[in-house]
Amino acid sequence: MEDTTRENRRSVYEIVMSKTVEERFMMYAQMYEDAKAIARAALPTSLPHQDQEREIFKRIHGEYPEAFAARLY
């Protein structure tokens, strides 16, 4: 589904590309941290920390870390 106009996509692209590599890296790193916080908020607080981290990884990447790593190697 495309709900963003080409003009808006182009405008965002130009804004992002006008930043330095370091600024873009920091922007995307912050977005990743924000996604982790959103995923963490949906998990039961009683879940042990290591299990929380596995579930957060799965919610963001679509599979558990070991399955993800197995595809890489």
C-alpha positions as CSV (number, residue, x, y, z in Angstrom):
1,M,0.0,0.0,0.0
2,E,1.3,3.4,-1.0
3,D,-0.1,6.2,1.3
4,T,2.7,8.7,0.7
5,T,2.9,10.9,-2.3
6,R,6.0,10.9,-4.5
7,E,6.6,14.5,-3.6
8,N,6.6,13.7,0.2
9,R,8.9,10.7,-0.3
10,R,11.3,12.9,-2.4
11,S,11.2,15.6,0.3
12,V,12.0,13.2,3.1
13,Y,14.8,11.7,1.0
14,E,16.3,15.1,0.3
15,I,16.2,16.0,4.0
16,V,17.8,12.7,5.1
17,M,20.5,12.9,2.4
18,S,21.3,16.5,3.3
19,K,22.6,15.2,6.6
20,T,26.1,13.9,7.2
21,V,26.8,10.2,7.3
22,E,27.2,10.5,11.1
23,E,23.9,12.3,11.5
24,R,22.1,9.7,9.4
25,F,23.7,6.9,11.4
26,M,22.6,8.5,14.7
27,M,19.1,9.1,13.4
28,Y,18.7,5.4,12.4
29,A,20.3,4.2,15.6
30,Q,17.8,6.2,17.6
31,M,14.9,4.8,15.5
32,Y,16.1,1.3,16.2
33,E,16.2,2.1,20.0
34,D,12.7,3.5,19.7
35,A,11.5,0.4,18.0
36,K,13.0,-1.7,20.8
37,A,11.3,0.4,23.4
38,I,7.9,0.0,21.7
39,A,8.4,-3.7,21.5
40,R,9.5,-3.9,25.1
41,A,6.4,-2.1,26.3
42,A,4.2,-4.9,24.8
43,L,6.0,-7.6,26.8
44,P,5.1,-8.9,30.2
45,T,7.4,-7.3,32.9
46,S,7.7,-10.7,34.6
47,L,9.6,-12.1,31.6
48,P,13.3,-12.5,32.4
49,H,15.6,-9.9,30.7
50,Q,17.3,-12.4,28.4
51,D,13.9,-13.6,27.2
52,Q,12.7,-10.0,26.7
53,E,15.7,-9.4,24.5
54,R,15.0,-12.5,22.4
55,E,11.4,-11.5,21.9
56,I,12.3,-7.9,21.0
57,F,14.7,-9.2,18.4
58,K,12.0,-11.4,17.0
59,R,9.5,-8.6,16.8
60,I,11.9,-6.3,15.0
61,H,13.6,-8.9,12.7
62,G,10.9,-11.5,12.3
63,E,12.8,-14.4,13.8
64,Y,14.8,-15.3,16.8
65,P,18.5,-14.4,16.9
66,E,19.8,-17.9,16.4
67,A,17.6,-18.5,13.3
68,F,18.7,-15.1,11.9
69,A,22.4,-15.9,12.5
70,A,22.0,-19.4,11.0
71,R,20.9,-17.7,7.7
72,L,24.0,-15.5,7.7
73,Y,26.5,-18.3,8.2
